[in-house]
């Protein structure tokens, strides 16, 4: 039969146990609190400061400083990570590999003024990285401003939803409609006015992100896509895996429809790849 430890040894154990919280701090709580200081900066902690409210996240999100801005939708953090802003796209800026587009420098300058040297927190969606290994995120400035959304509201970016990343899709789409209606930023530039499908014949050198309008007359099903046929030379391709996000494609037939996206050309035929209904609008 085992003997109990001497009384003095048991007392020592109790003393050590009592001092552990003092030496190492209390056991961490799973609850996280969020509050803003007098300058509007957002803070997170596992302790409830005055005016703090508990959040529904498991842990405080990582906060990083923005080291550089590459263009209107890509930044470099102080830890070396490149971050691509989710749900939006801004026009290209001049680079050795790409020709600049109208509005590209304006979006880059706006983002530089907003974020360079400031801290941000990242909110991820279903996919953590893109094919270039950049982090995909909704970016929030230290004053709580949703940068992705603010770019759309300012008319400096257009909505570009890539399922399964659907977070904030509705808010972004509504903000884009408001910016377009007010003709802010790119929505007031000639380069981004909608063009009829027939323009592809008159201007066969059209490239990049375009807005094309017409009345689709047929739906053609293939192994990977459902194709809305606008003409013999132009179609919109909807991937099978995204079809459940759209209304019945018959809804678009013989209606005045605007398709937004990157124009592809192959053997004289054109197409736009559409992943989300925000890029396919019925016009009155």
C-alpha positions in Angstrom: 0.0 0.0 0.0 1.3 3.5 -1.1 2.2 5.9 1.7 0.8 9.5 1.5 3.4 12.2 1.0 4.6 13.8 4.2 2.5 16.7 5.5 5.3 19.2 4.8 5.6 18.0 1.2 1.8 18.3 0.6 1.9 21.8 2.0 4.7 22.7 -0.5 2.5 21.5 -3.4 -0.3 23.7 -2.2 1.9 26.8 -1.9 3.3 26.2 -5.5 -0.2 25.8 -6.9 -1.3 29.0 -5.2 1.5 31.0 -6.7 1.3 29.6 -10.3 -1.5 32.1 -11.4 0.7 34.9 -10.1 3.8 33.7 -11.9 2.1 32.8 -15.2 -1.2 34.6 -15.2 -4.7 33.2 -14.9 -5.9 30.5 -17.4 -6.9 32.2 -20.6 -10.5 32.7 -21.4 -12.0 31.7 -24.8 -14.0 34.9 -24.8 -12.6 37.9 -26.8 -13.6 41.5 -26.3 -13.6 44.3 -28.9 -13.6 48.1 -28.3 -12.6 51.4 -29.9 -10.4 54.0 -28.3 -10.9 57.7 -28.5 -9.2 57.9 -31.9 -11.6 55.3 -33.4 -8.9 52.5 -33.5 -10.3 49.0 -33.0 -8.7 46.8 -30.2 -9.1 43.1 -29.2 -8.3 41.5 -25.9 -9.2 38.6 -23.6 -9.9 41.1 -20.9 -13.0 43.3 -20.8 -11.9 46.9 -20.9 -14.4 49.7 -20.3 -16.9 49.8 -23.1 -15.7 46.5 -24.6 -18.2 44.1 -26.0 -17.7 40.3 -26.4 -17.3 39.1 -30.0 -18.4 35.9 -31.6 -14.9 34.9 -32.8 -12.7 32.2 -31.2 -9.6 34.4 -31.0 -8.6 38.0 -31.8 -7.6 38.3 -35.5 -4.0 39.0 -36.4 -3.2 42.7 -36.9 -0.4 43.7 -39.3 1.0 46.9 -40.7 0.8 47.6 -44.4 4.3 47.9 -45.8 3.5 48.7 -49.4 0.7 49.0 -51.9 1.2 47.3 -55.3 -2.1 48.4 -56.9 -5.7 49.1 -56.0 -6.4 45.6 -54.7 -3.1 44.1 -53.6 -0.9 45.1 -50.6 2.2 43.8 -48.8 2.2 43.3 -45.0 5.1 43.8 -42.6 5.4 40.0 -42.3 6.1 39.6 -46.0 2.6 38.3 -47.0 0.9 39.6 -50.1 -2.8 40.2 -49.7 -5.3 40.2 -52.5 -8.6 42.0 -51.5 -11.5 39.6 -51.9 -14.7 40.3 -53.9 -13.3 43.3 -55.9 -11.0 44.1 -58.8 -9.4 47.4 -59.7 -8.1 48.5 -63.1 -4.5 47.6 -63.9 -1.6 50.0 -63.3 1.3 50.4 -65.7 4.0 47.7 -65.2 6.7 46.0 -67.3 4.2 43.1 -68.0 0.8 45.0 -68.2 -0.6 48.1 -69.8 -2.3 50.5 -67.4 -6.0 50.9 -67.5 -8.2 54.0 -66.9 -8.7 54.4 -63.1 -5.8 52.1 -62.1 -3.5 54.8 -60.7 -6.4 56.5 -58.9 -7.3 53.3 -57.1 -3.7 52.7 -56.1 -3.2 56.2 -54.8 -6.4 56.0 -52.8 -5.3 52.7 -51.2 -1.8 54.1 -50.5 -3.3 57.1 -48.7 -5.6 54.9 -46.7 -3.3 52.1 -45.6 0.4 52.7 -46.0 2.0 52.4 -42.6 -1.3 51.7 -40.9 -2.4 48.5 -39.2 -5.1 46.3 -40.6 -6.9 43.1 -39.7 -7.8 40.4 -42.2 -11.0 38.5 -42.5 -10.8 35.4 -44.6 -13.4 33.5 -46.5 -13.6 29.9 -47.8 -10.3 30.0 -49.7 -7.2 31.2 -47.9 -5.0 31.8 -50.9 -5.2 32.2 -54.7 -3.1 30.5 -57.4 -0.3 33.0 -56.9 -0.2 32.1 -53.2 -1.4 35.5 -52.1 -3.6 35.7 -49.0 -7.3 36.4 -49.9 -9.0 38.6 -47.4 -11.4 41.4 -46.6 -9.2 44.1 -45.1 -10.3 46.3 -42.3 -8.4 49.4 -41.3 -7.6 50.3 -37.7 -10.6 52.6 -37.6 -12.9 49.6 -38.6 -13.3 50.8 -42.2 -14.0 47.9 -44.6 -11.5 48.7 -47.3 -12.9 46.4 -50.0 -16.3 47.9 -49.6 -15.0 51.5 -49.5 -13.2 51.0 -52.8 -16.5 49.9 -54.4 -18.4 52.8 -52.8 -15.9 55.3 -54.2 -16.2 53.9 -57.7 -12.6 52.8 -57.8 -13.3 49.1 -58.2 -15.9 46.8 -59.6 -17.4 43.7 -57.9 -15.6 40.4 -58.8 -17.1 37.5 -56.8 -15.3 34.2 -57.0 -17.4 31.4 -55.4 -17.1 29.8 -52.9 -16.0 33.1 -51.4 -19.4 34.8 -51.0 -18.9 36.8 -47.8 -20.2 40.4 -48.2 -21.3 39.7 -51.7 -24.6 41.4 -51.2 -23.2 44.4 -49.6 -20.5 44.8 -52.3 -23.1 44.4 -55.1 -25.4 47.0 -53.5 -22.5 49.4 -53.1 -21.5 49.0 -56.7 -25.1 49.8 -57.9 -25.0 53.0 -55.9 -21.6 54.1 -57.3 -22.7 53.3 -60.8 -25.9 55.3 -60.4 -23.9 58.3 -59.1 -21.3 57.8 -61.9 -18.5 57.9 -59.4 -15.0 56.9 -60.4 -14.8 54.4 -63.2 -18.5 54.5 -63.8 -18.1 58.0 -65.2 -15.2 57.1 -67.5 -15.8 56.4 -71.2 -13.7 53.2 -71.1 -16.2 51.5 -68.9 -19.5 52.4 -70.6 -21.5 49.4 -71.8 -21.1 48.4 -75.4 -23.5 46.5 -77.6 -22.4 43.0 -78.6 -22.3 44.2 -82.2 -19.2 46.3 -81.2 -17.2 43.2 -81.3 -17.5 43.3 -85.1 -16.7 47.0 -85.4 -13.9 46.8 -82.8 -12.4 43.3 -83.0 -9.4 44.5 -80.9 -11.5 45.0 -77.7 -9.7 43.4 -74.7 -9.7 43.4 -70.9 -12.7 43.9 -68.6 -15.8 44.9 -70.6 -19.5 45.5 -70.3 -21.4 44.0 -73.2 -25.2 44.2 -73.8 -27.5 42.2 -75.9 -30.4 39.7 -75.8 -29.4 36.1 -75.5 -31.5 33.9 -77.7 -30.4 30.4 -76.7 -28.8 28.2 -74.0 -26.3 25.6 -75.0 -25.3 23.0 -72.5 -21.7 21.5 -72.5 -19.7 19.4 -70.2 -18.3 22.2 -68.1 -20.6 25.2 -68.9 -24.0 26.5 -69.7 -23.6 29.0 -72.5 -25.9 31.9 -73.0 -25.7 32.7 -76.8 -25.9 36.4 -77.5 -24.8 36.0 -81.2 -22.9 33.7 -83.4 -19.7 35.4 -82.1 -20.4 36.1 -78.5 -21.5 34.0 -75.5 -21.5 34.1 -71.7 -20.2 30.9 -70.0 -21.7 29.9 -66.6 -19.8 27.1 -64.9 -21.9 24.1 -63.8 -20.7 24.3 -60.3 -22.0 27.9 -59.9 -25.3 27.3 -61.6 -27.2 27.1 -58.2 -26.3 30.8 -57.5 -28.2 32.0 -60.6 -31.9 32.3 -61.3 -33.0 29.9 -64.0 -31.0 30.9 -67.1 -34.2 31.0 -69.1 -34.9 34.2 -67.2 -32.3 36.0 -69.3 -33.5 34.8 -72.7 -34.7 37.6 -75.1 -34.1 40.2 -72.4 -31.7 43.2 -72.5 -28.8 41.7 -70.5 -25.5 43.2 -69.6 -22.6 40.9 -69.0 -19.5 42.1 -67.2 -16.1 40.4 -67.1 -12.9 39.7 -69.0 -13.3 39.3 -72.7 -11.7 36.2 -74.1 -11.2 35.6 -77.9 -10.6 32.4 -79.6 -10.6 31.9 -83.4 -12.7 35.0 -83.9 -15.3 34.1 -81.3 -15.7 35.9 -78.0 -16.9 34.9 -74.5 -17.1 36.2 -70.9 -16.8 33.8 -68.0 -19.4 34.6 -65.3 -19.2 33.0 -61.9 -21.8 35.0 -60.0 -25.1 36.7 -60.9 -23.7 40.1 -60.0 -21.9 40.0 -63.4 -25.1 39.3 -65.3 -27.8 42.0 -65.1 -31.2 42.4 -66.8 -31.5 46.0 -68.0 -34.8 47.8 -68.5 
